[in-house]
Amino acid sequence: MRTVITTDNRGRKTVFLVRDTDPDSAAGRGIPIGPPDFDGLDLEEVKKELNNQLVETGILTWLDVQKNPTALSGAVRSAMVGRIVELYKRQEAKHG
């Protein structure tokens, strides 16, 4: 088995597992490896959580970002990582 990277019409890349003898064009009929479909992210919830994290940590202005850039990356991580991990788990459950 080997992997093939495809790009869809929206420019998103996906990795598929295909038999060694299959042409690259057979990737869509192969086993999807990932990454998961991020259309499953509830971006409104992500934006709300990010907003609230920034308020709670006091990152309100460009000056605040400059003073504490790790707080900004922490807020983004907090709003996104758990949700992305859930997408990976769902993909694993779906494709085993």
N, CA, C and O atoms as a Tinker XYZ file with bonds, in Angstrom:
   384  protein
     1  N      0.848000   -1.184000    0.000000    73     2
     2  CA     0.000000    0.000000    0.000000    64     1     3
     3  C      0.894000    1.248000    0.000000    63     2     4     5
     4  O      2.014000    1.246000    0.510000    81     3
     5  N      0.351000    2.291000   -0.587000    73     3     6
     6  CA     1.085000    3.556000   -0.652000    64     5     7
     7  C      0.100000    4.701000   -0.492000    63     6     8     9
     8  O     -1.110000    4.522000   -0.626000    81     7
     9  N      0.633000    5.874000   -0.204000    73     7    10
    10  CA    -0.218000    7.047000   -0.033000    64     9    11
    11  C     -0.183000    7.915000   -1.280000    63    10    12    13
    12  O      0.823000    7.994000   -1.985000    81    11
    13  N     -1.318000    8.565000   -1.529000    73    11    14
    14  CA    -1.445000    9.514000   -2.625000    64    13    15
    15  C     -2.081000   10.779000   -2.053000    63    14    16    17
    16  O     -3.072000   10.709000   -1.326000    81    15
    17  N     -1.517000   11.915000   -2.380000    73    15    18
    18  CA    -2.065000   13.205000   -1.954000    64    17    19
    19  C     -2.873000   13.771000   -3.102000    63    18    20    21
    20  O     -2.383000   13.885000   -4.225000    81    19
    21  N     -4.125000   14.129000   -2.809000    73    19    22
    22  CA    -4.981000   14.747000   -3.819000    64    21    23
    23  C     -5.329000   16.166000   -3.380000    63    22    24    25
    24  O     -5.216000   16.512000   -2.204000    81    23
    25  N     -5.750000   16.971000   -4.335000    73    23    26
    26  CA    -6.220000   18.329000   -4.054000    64    25    27
    27  C     -7.603000   18.466000   -4.656000    63    26    28    29
    28  O     -7.793000   18.226000   -5.848000    81    27
    29  N     -8.573000   18.853000   -3.832000    73    27    30
    30  CA    -9.939000   18.989000   -4.348000    64    29    31
    31  C    -10.121000   20.331000   -5.045000    63    30    32    33
    32  O     -9.187000   21.129000   -5.132000    81    31
    33  N    -11.337000   20.572000   -5.543000    73    31    34
    34  CA   -11.596000   21.798000   -6.305000    64    33    35
    35  C    -11.575000   23.058000   -5.443000    63    34    36    37
    36  O    -11.611000   24.169000   -5.974000    81    35
    37  N    -11.516000   22.897000   -4.105000    73    35    38
    38  CA   -11.390000   24.055000   -3.209000    64    37    39
    39  C     -9.946000   24.285000   -2.787000    63    38    40    41
    40  O     -9.656000   25.193000   -2.008000    81    39
    41  N     -9.029000   23.446000   -3.313000    73    39    42
    42  CA    -7.615000   23.592000   -2.984000    64    41    43
    43  C     -7.188000   22.858000   -1.729000    63    42    44    45
    44  O     -6.064000   23.044000   -1.263000    81    43
    45  N     -8.054000   22.027000   -1.169000    73    43    46
    46  CA    -7.731000   21.281000    0.047000    64    45    47
    47  C     -7.079000   19.953000   -0.312000    63    46    48    49
    48  O     -7.554000   19.214000   -1.175000    81    47
    49  N     -5.989000   19.676000    0.369000    73    47    50
    50  CA    -5.261000   18.427000    0.139000    64    49    51
    51  C     -5.755000   17.352000    1.112000    63    50    52    53
    52  O     -6.082000   17.638000    2.264000    81    51
    53  N     -5.800000   16.112000    0.619000    73    51    54
    54  CA    -6.175000   14.950000    1.421000    64    53    55
    55  C     -5.253000   13.801000    1.046000    63    54    56    57
    56  O     -4.815000   13.696000   -0.100000    81    55
    57  N     -4.962000   12.942000    2.012000    73    55    58
    58  CA    -4.123000   11.774000    1.779000    64    57    59
    59  C     -5.005000   10.531000    1.760000    63    58    60    61
    60  O     -5.840000   10.332000    2.643000    81    59
    61  N     -4.807000    9.694000    0.737000    73    59    62
    62  CA    -5.518000    8.423000    0.604000    64    61    63
    63  C     -4.512000    7.291000    0.547000    63    62    64    65
    64  O     -3.393000    7.468000    0.067000    81    63
    65  N     -4.910000    6.137000    1.032000    73    63    66
    66  CA    -4.119000    4.923000    0.946000    64    65    67
    67  C     -4.669000    4.097000   -0.213000    63    66    68    69
    68  O     -5.861000    3.791000   -0.252000    81    67
    69  N     -3.795000    3.734000   -1.161000    73    67    70
    70  CA    -4.189000    2.933000   -2.320000    64    69    71
    71  C     -3.249000    1.740000   -2.452000    63    70    72    73
    72  O     -2.166000    1.714000   -1.867000    81    71
    73  N     -3.687000    0.755000   -3.233000    73    71    74
    74  CA    -2.812000   -0.400000   -3.482000    64    73    75
    75  C     -1.606000    0.060000   -4.298000    63    74    76    77
    76  O     -1.693000    1.024000   -5.058000    81    75
    77  N     -0.505000   -0.624000   -4.137000    73    75    78
    78  CA     0.722000   -0.285000   -4.868000    64    77    79
    79  C      0.503000   -0.299000   -6.379000    63    78    80    81
    80  O      1.147000    0.458000   -7.106000    81    79
    81  N     -0.389000   -1.144000   -6.850000    73    79    82
    82  CA    -0.618000   -1.278000   -8.287000    64    81    83
    83  C     -1.646000   -0.298000   -8.836000    63    82    84    85
    84  O     -1.795000   -0.182000  -10.052000    81    83
    85  N     -2.360000    0.412000   -7.960000    73    83    86
    86  CA    -3.366000    1.377000   -8.410000    64    85    87
    87  C     -2.706000    2.660000   -8.899000    63    86    88    89
    88  O     -1.690000    3.086000   -8.349000    81    87
    89  N     -3.277000    3.278000   -9.930000    73    87    90
    90  CA    -2.753000    4.576000  -10.366000    64    89    91
    91  C     -3.154000    5.669000   -9.369000    63    90    92    93
    92  O     -4.086000    5.489000   -8.586000    81    91
    93  N     -2.465000    6.769000   -9.404000    73    91    94
    94  CA    -2.803000    7.891000   -8.525000    64    93    95
    95  C     -4.252000    8.333000   -8.710000    63    94    96    97
    96  O     -4.892000    8.793000   -7.765000    81    95
    97  N     -4.764000    8.193000   -9.924000    73    95    98
    98  CA    -6.135000    8.622000  -10.209000    64    97    99
    99  C     -7.172000    7.808000   -9.433000    63    98   100   101
   100  O     -8.335000    8.206000   -9.370000    81    99
   101  N     -6.782000    6.688000   -8.849000    73    99   102
   102  CA    -7.696000    5.859000   -8.067000    64   101   103
   103  C     -7.765000    6.308000   -6.604000    63   102   104   105
   104  O     -8.436000    5.665000   -5.796000    81   103
   105  N     -7.097000    7.373000   -6.262000    73   103   106
   106  CA    -7.022000    7.805000   -4.862000    64   105   107
   107  C     -8.401000    8.000000   -4.242000    63   106   108   109
   108  O     -8.609000    7.627000   -3.088000    81   107
   109  N     -9.338000    8.571000   -4.975000    73   107   110
   110  CA   -10.671000    8.818000   -4.441000    64   109   111
   111  C    -11.401000    7.547000   -4.049000    63   110   112   113
   112  O    -12.340000    7.596000   -3.254000    81   111
   113  N    -10.990000    6.416000   -4.588000    73   111   114
   114  CA   -11.588000    5.129000   -4.235000    64   113   115
   115  C    -10.764000    4.410000   -3.167000    63   114   116   117
   116  O    -11.106000    3.304000   -2.748000    81   115
   117  N     -9.683000    5.045000   -2.733000    73   115   118
   118  CA    -8.831000    4.458000   -1.712000    64   117   119
   119  C     -9.364000    4.728000   -0.321000    63   118   120   121
   120  O    -10.504000    5.159000   -0.148000    81   119
   121  N     -8.531000    4.470000    0.661000    73   119   122
   122  CA    -8.894000    4.677000    2.063000    64   121   123
   123  C     -8.445000    6.080000    2.476000    63   122   124   125
   124  O     -7.253000    6.383000    2.431000    81   123
   125  N     -9.389000    6.942000    2.879000    73   123   126
   126  CA    -8.978000    8.286000    3.311000    64   125   127
   127  C     -8.204000    8.208000    4.619000    63   126   128   129
   128  O     -8.655000    7.598000    5.588000    81   127
   129  N     -7.039000    8.830000    4.632000    73   127   130
   130  CA    -6.193000    8.845000    5.822000    64   129   131
   131  C     -6.406000   10.147000    6.597000    63   130   132   133
   132  O     -6.492000   10.135000    7.825000    81   131
   133  N     -6.488000   11.245000    5.893000    73   131   134
   134  CA    -6.730000   12.503000    6.593000    64   133   135
   135  C     -6.113000   13.680000    5.878000    63   134   136   137
   136  O     -5.593000   13.531000    4.772000    81   135
   137  N     -6.158000   14.803000    6.466000    73   135   138
   138  CA    -6.741000   15.153000    7.756000    64   137   139
   139  C     -8.266000   15.076000    7.710000    63   138   140   141
   140  O     -8.845000   14.860000    6.645000    81   139
   141  N     -8.922000   15.254000    8.869000    73   139   142
   142  CA   -10.384000   15.180000    8.881000    64   141   143
   143  C    -10.990000   16.352000    8.114000    63   142   144   145
   144  O    -10.309000   17.321000    7.777000    81   143
   145  N    -12.274000   16.236000    7.851000    73   143   146
   146  CA   -13.014000   17.289000    7.170000    64   145   147
   147  C    -13.292000   18.416000    8.167000    63   146   148   149
   148  O    -14.067000   18.244000    9.107000    81   147
   149  N    -12.664000   19.550000    7.957000    73   147   150
   150  CA   -12.814000   20.671000    8.888000    64   149   151
   151  C    -14.119000   21.433000    8.697000    63   150   152   153
   152  O    -14.391000   22.380000    9.436000    81   151
   153  N    -14.930000   21.039000    7.720000    73   151   154
   154  CA   -16.249000   21.647000    7.596000    64   153   155
   155  C    -17.094000   21.338000    8.828000    63   154   156   157
   156  O    -18.098000   22.003000    9.082000    81   155
   157  N    -16.681000   20.322000    9.596000    73   155   158
   158  CA   -17.389000   19.969000   10.819000    64   157   159
   159  C    -17.138000   20.922000   11.977000    63   158   160   161
   160  O    -17.781000   20.805000   13.020000    81   159
   161  N    -16.216000   21.860000   11.812000    73   159   162
   162  CA   -15.953000   22.838000   12.879000    64   161   163
   163  C    -17.087000   23.862000   12.934000    63   162   164   165
   164  O    -17.501000   24.407000   11.910000    81   163
   165  N    -17.569000   24.104000   14.121000    73   163   166
   166  CA   -18.579000   25.140000   14.326000    64   165   167
   167  C    -17.827000   26.457000   14.538000    63   166   168   169
   168  O    -17.452000   26.802000   15.659000    81   167
   169  N    -17.619000   27.174000   13.448000    73   167   170
   170  CA   -16.798000   28.385000   13.528000    64   169   171
   171  C    -17.429000   29.483000   14.376000    63   170   172   173
   172  O    -16.714000   30.301000   14.954000    81   171
   173  N    -18.737000   29.513000   14.459000    73   171   174
   174  CA   -19.371000   30.513000   15.323000    64   173   175
   175  C    -19.010000   30.251000   16.788000    63   174   176   177
   176  O    -18.744000   31.191000   17.537000    81   175
   177  N    -18.999000   28.991000   17.194000    73   175   178
   178  CA   -18.590000   28.638000   18.556000    64   177   179
   179  C    -17.115000   28.947000   18.784000    63   178   180   181
   180  O    -16.738000   29.447000   19.844000    81   179
   181  N    -16.279000   28.647000   17.785000    73   179   182
   182  CA   -14.845000   28.944000   17.889000    64   181   183
   183  C    -14.644000   30.445000   18.068000    63   182   184   185
   184  O    -13.875000   30.873000   18.928000    81   183
   185  N    -15.330000   31.239000   17.262000    73   183   186
   186  CA   -15.180000   32.704000   17.363000    64   185   187
   187  C    -15.643000   33.222000   18.717000    63   186   188   189
   188  O    -15.009000   34.101000   19.302000    81   187
   189  N    -16.752000   32.675000   19.214000    73   187   190
   190  CA   -17.255000   33.099000   20.529000    64   189   191
   191  C    -16.253000   32.748000   21.619000    63   190   192   193
   192  O    -15.941000   33.581000   22.470000    81   191
   193  N    -15.745000   31.512000   21.596000    73   191   194
   194  CA   -14.792000   31.102000   22.627000    64   193   195
   195  C    -13.501000   31.915000   22.537000    63   194   196   197
   196  O    -12.949000   32.321000   23.560000    81   195
   197  N    -13.019000   32.152000   21.316000    73   195   198
   198  CA   -11.808000   32.953000   21.156000    64   197   199
   199  C    -12.024000   34.361000   21.693000    63   198   200   201
   200  O    -11.175000   34.887000   22.413000    81   199
   201  N    -13.131000   34.963000   21.356000    73   199   202
   202  CA   -13.447000   36.302000   21.860000    64   201   203
   203  C    -13.432000   36.315000   23.388000    63   202   204   205
   204  O    -12.820000   37.186000   24.005000    81   203
   205  N    -14.108000   35.344000   23.984000    73   203   206
   206  CA   -14.211000   35.323000   25.439000    64   205   207
   207  C    -12.858000   35.070000   26.098000    63   206   208   209
   208  O    -12.552000   35.663000   27.132000    81   207
   209  N    -12.047000   34.196000   25.507000    73   207   210
   210  CA   -10.700000   33.947000   26.036000    64   209   211
   211  C     -9.863000   35.228000   25.993000    63   210   212   213
   212  O     -9.143000   35.536000   26.943000    81   211
   213  N     -9.960000   35.968000   24.892000    73   211   214
   214  CA    -9.181000   37.211000   24.766000    64   213   215
   215  C     -9.627000   38.252000   25.779000    63   214   216   217
   216  O     -8.798000   38.966000   26.342000    81   215
   217  N    -10.925000   38.343000   26.015000    73   215   218
   218  CA   -11.427000   39.274000   27.037000    64   217   219
   219  C    -10.930000   38.850000   28.411000    63   218   220   221
   220  O    -10.438000   39.676000   29.179000    81   219
   221  N    -11.056000   37.567000   28.720000    73   219   222
   222  CA   -10.666000   37.071000   30.040000    64   221   223
   223  C     -9.173000   37.207000   30.316000    63   222   224   225
   224  O     -8.765000   37.388000   31.463000    81   223
   225  N     -8.352000   37.120000   29.258000    73   223   226
   226  CA    -6.906000   37.252000   29.464000    64   225   227
   227  C     -6.406000   38.678000   29.239000    63   226   228   229
   228  O     -5.212000   38.947000   29.371000    81   227
   229  N     -7.314000   39.588000   28.901000    73   227   230
   230  CA    -6.932000   40.986000   28.760000    64   229   231
   231  C     -6.194000   41.308000   27.471000    63   230   232   233
   232  O     -5.440000   42.280000   27.416000    81   231
   233  N     -6.399000   40.508000   26.440000    73   231   234
   234  CA    -5.774000   40.792000   25.141000    64   233   235
   235  C     -6.815000   41.532000   24.299000    63   234   236   237
   236  O     -7.586000   40.928000   23.554000    81   235
   237  N     -6.809000   42.860000   24.445000    73   235   238
   238  CA    -7.849000   43.680000   23.847000    64   237   239
   239  C     -7.331000   44.593000   22.741000    63   238   240   241
   240  O     -8.094000   45.003000   21.866000    81   239
   241  N     -6.041000   44.911000   22.777000    73   239   242
   242  CA    -5.468000   45.847000   21.810000    64   241   243
   243  C     -4.169000   45.276000   21.244000    63   242   244   245
   244  O     -3.639000   44.281000   21.737000    81   243
   245  N     -3.677000   45.930000   20.202000    73   243   246
   246  CA    -2.392000   45.529000   19.611000    64   245   247
   247  C     -1.283000   45.627000   20.654000    63   246   248   249
   248  O     -0.384000   44.787000   20.676000    81   247
   249  N     -1.334000   46.620000   21.503000    73   247   250
   250  CA    -0.339000   46.762000   22.562000    64   249   251
   251  C     -0.384000   45.561000   23.511000    63   250   252   253
   252  O      0.658000   45.061000   23.935000    81   251
   253  N     -1.602000   45.097000   23.844000    73   251   254
   254  CA    -1.735000   43.913000   24.699000    64   253   255
   255  C     -1.093000   42.694000   24.039000    63   254   256   257
   256  O     -0.428000   41.905000   24.709000    81   255
   257  N     -1.290000   42.537000   22.727000    73   255   258
   258  CA    -0.696000   41.415000   21.996000    64   257   259
   259  C      0.823000   41.497000   22.055000    63   258   260   261
   260  O      1.499000   40.492000   22.274000    81   259
   261  N      1.354000   42.704000   21.857000    73   259   262
   262  CA     2.803000   42.887000   21.880000    64   261   263
   263  C      3.381000   42.584000   23.263000    63   262   264   265
   264  O      4.475000   42.030000   23.377000    81   263
   265  N      2.649000   42.948000   24.301000    73   263   266
   266  CA     3.124000   42.723000   25.667000    64   265   267
   267  C      3.060000   41.239000   26.043000    63   266   268   269
   268  O      3.889000   40.756000   26.815000    81   267
   269  N      2.081000   40.522000   25.500000    73   267   270
   270  CA     1.870000   39.135000   25.912000    64   269   271
   271  C      1.441000   38.267000   24.718000    63   270   272   273
   272  O      0.301000   37.805000   24.664000    81   271
   273  N      2.352000   38.050000   23.768000    73   271   274
   274  CA     1.973000   37.274000   22.574000    64   273   275
   275  C      1.602000   35.826000   22.888000    63   274   276   277
   276  O      0.828000   35.219000   22.149000    81   275
   277  N      2.134000   35.267000   23.959000    73   275   278
   278  CA     1.781000   33.883000   24.283000    64   277   279
   279  C      0.329000   33.765000   24.734000    63   278   280   281
   280  O     -0.282000   32.709000   24.573000    81   279
   281  N     -0.228000   34.834000   25.295000    73   279   282
   282  CA    -1.642000   34.797000   25.687000    64   281   283
   283  C     -2.528000   34.694000   24.448000    63   282   284   285
   284  O     -3.553000   34.013000   24.467000    81   283
   285  N     -2.133000   35.366000   23.382000    73   283   286
   286  CA    -2.902000   35.282000   22.135000    64   285   287
   287  C     -2.855000   33.871000   21.578000    63   286   288   289
   288  O     -3.895000   33.308000   21.237000    81   287
   289  N     -1.667000   33.287000   21.480000    73   287   290
   290  CA    -1.569000   31.934000   20.937000    64   289   291
   291  C     -2.264000   30.937000   21.862000    63   290   292   293
   292  O     -2.839000   29.958000   21.386000    81   291
   293  N     -2.223000   31.163000   23.143000    73   291   294
   294  CA    -2.927000   30.290000   24.080000    64   293   295
   295  C     -4.432000   30.348000   23.898000    63   294   296   297
   296  O     -5.111000   29.325000   23.981000    81   295
   297  N     -4.954000   31.541000   23.649000    73   295   298
   298  CA    -6.400000   31.694000   23.436000    64   297   299
   299  C     -6.827000   30.995000   22.146000    63   298   300   301
   300  O     -7.863000   30.331000   22.110000    81   299
   301  N     -6.038000   31.146000   21.102000    73   299   302
   302  CA    -6.342000   30.476000   19.834000    64   301   303
   303  C     -6.290000   28.964000   20.037000    63   302   304   305
   304  O     -7.179000   28.244000   19.583000    81   303
   305  N     -5.263000   28.489000   20.708000    73   303   306
   306  CA    -5.127000   27.054000   20.984000    64   305   307
   307  C     -6.322000   26.548000   21.777000    63   306   308   309
   308  O     -6.877000   25.493000   21.469000    81   307
   309  N     -6.710000   27.286000   22.777000    73   307   310
   310  CA    -7.835000   26.879000   23.614000    64   309   311
   311  C     -9.133000   26.785000   22.822000    63   310   312   313
   312  O     -9.938000   25.881000   23.043000    81   311
   313  N     -9.331000   27.710000   21.911000    73   311   314
   314  CA   -10.568000   27.743000   21.123000    64   313   315
   315  C    -10.596000   26.682000   20.032000    63   314   316   317
   316  O    -11.674000   26.253000   19.623000    81   315
   317  N     -9.437000   26.252000   19.556000    73   315   318
   318  CA    -9.389000   25.379000   18.387000    64   317   319
   319  C     -8.977000   23.936000   18.648000    63   318   320   321
   320  O     -9.598000   23.020000   18.109000    81   319
   321  N     -7.971000   23.713000   19.439000    73   319   322
   322  CA    -7.333000   22.399000   19.514000    64   321   323
   323  C     -8.304000   21.299000   19.944000    63   322   324   325
   324  O     -8.343000   20.242000   19.316000    81   323
   325  N     -9.070000   21.519000   20.976000    73   323   326
   326  CA    -9.998000   20.493000   21.440000    64   325   327
   327  C    -11.002000   20.102000   20.370000    63   326   328   329
   328  O    -11.332000   18.926000   20.221000    81   327
   329  N    -11.481000   21.076000   19.633000    73   327   330
   330  CA   -12.444000   20.799000   18.566000    64   329   331
   331  C    -11.796000   20.013000   17.421000    63   330   332   333
   332  O    -12.409000   19.109000   16.854000    81   331
   333  N    -10.574000   20.361000   17.097000    73   331   334
   334  CA    -9.875000   19.637000   16.029000    64   333   335
   335  C     -9.571000   18.213000   16.463000    63   334   336   337
   336  O     -9.694000   17.286000   15.663000    81   335
   337  N     -9.180000   18.026000   17.708000    73   335   338
   338  CA    -8.942000   16.678000   18.225000    64   337   339
   339  C    -10.217000   15.844000   18.098000    63   338   340   341
   340  O    -10.153000   14.673000   17.724000    81   339
   341  N    -11.362000   16.430000   18.403000    73   339   342
   342  CA   -12.635000   15.714000   18.274000    64   341   343
   343  C    -12.889000   15.289000   16.829000    63   342   344   345
   344  O    -13.401000   14.196000   16.589000    81   343
   345  N    -12.538000   16.139000   15.867000    73   343   346
   346  CA   -12.701000   15.762000   14.457000    64   345   347
   347  C    -11.830000   14.561000   14.114000    63   346   348   349
   348  O    -12.268000   13.663000   13.395000    81   347
   349  N    -10.605000   14.538000   14.620000    73   347   350
   350  CA    -9.720000   13.396000   14.390000    64   349   351
   351  C    -10.313000   12.127000   15.011000    63   350   352   353
   352  O    -10.271000   11.056000   14.404000    81   351
   353  N    -10.864000   12.252000   16.226000    73   351   354
   354  CA   -11.460000   11.087000   16.877000    64   353   355
   355  C    -12.658000   10.571000   16.081000    63   354   356   357
   356  O    -12.809000    9.363000   15.898000    81   355
   357  N    -13.511000   11.486000   15.606000    73   355   358
   358  CA   -14.662000   11.071000   14.802000    64   357   359
   359  C    -14.226000   10.395000   13.516000    63   358   360   361
   360  O    -14.825000    9.408000   13.090000    81   359
   361  N    -13.187000   10.925000   12.903000    73   359   362
   362  CA   -12.665000   10.312000   11.664000    64   361   363
   363  C    -12.178000    8.897000   11.954000    63   362   364   365
   364  O    -12.440000    7.974000   11.184000    81   363
   365  N    -11.471000    8.732000   13.064000    73   363   366
   366  CA   -10.960000    7.415000   13.428000    64   365   367
   367  C    -12.105000    6.427000   13.677000    63   366   368   369
   368  O    -12.047000    5.274000   13.248000    81   367
   369  N    -13.135000    6.890000   14.368000    73   367   370
   370  CA   -14.284000    6.017000   14.646000    64   369   371
   371  C    -15.005000    5.633000   13.361000    63   370   372   373
   372  O    -15.486000    4.510000   13.215000    81   371
   373  N    -15.072000    6.578000   12.440000    73   371   374
   374  CA   -15.772000    6.348000   11.178000    64   373   375
   375  C    -15.013000    5.394000   10.257000    63   374   376   377
   376  O    -15.613000    4.530000    9.618000    81   375
   377  N    -13.691000    5.555000   10.193000    73   375   378
   378  CA   -12.878000    4.777000    9.252000    64   377   379
   379  C    -12.105000    3.637000    9.922000    63   378   380   381
   380  O    -11.467000    2.818000    9.261000    81   379
   381  N    -12.184000    3.614000   11.259000    73   379   382
   382  CA   -11.559000    2.536000   12.016000    64   381   383
   383  C    -10.124000    2.439000   11.798000    63   382   384
   384  O     -9.469000    1.571000   12.376000    81   383
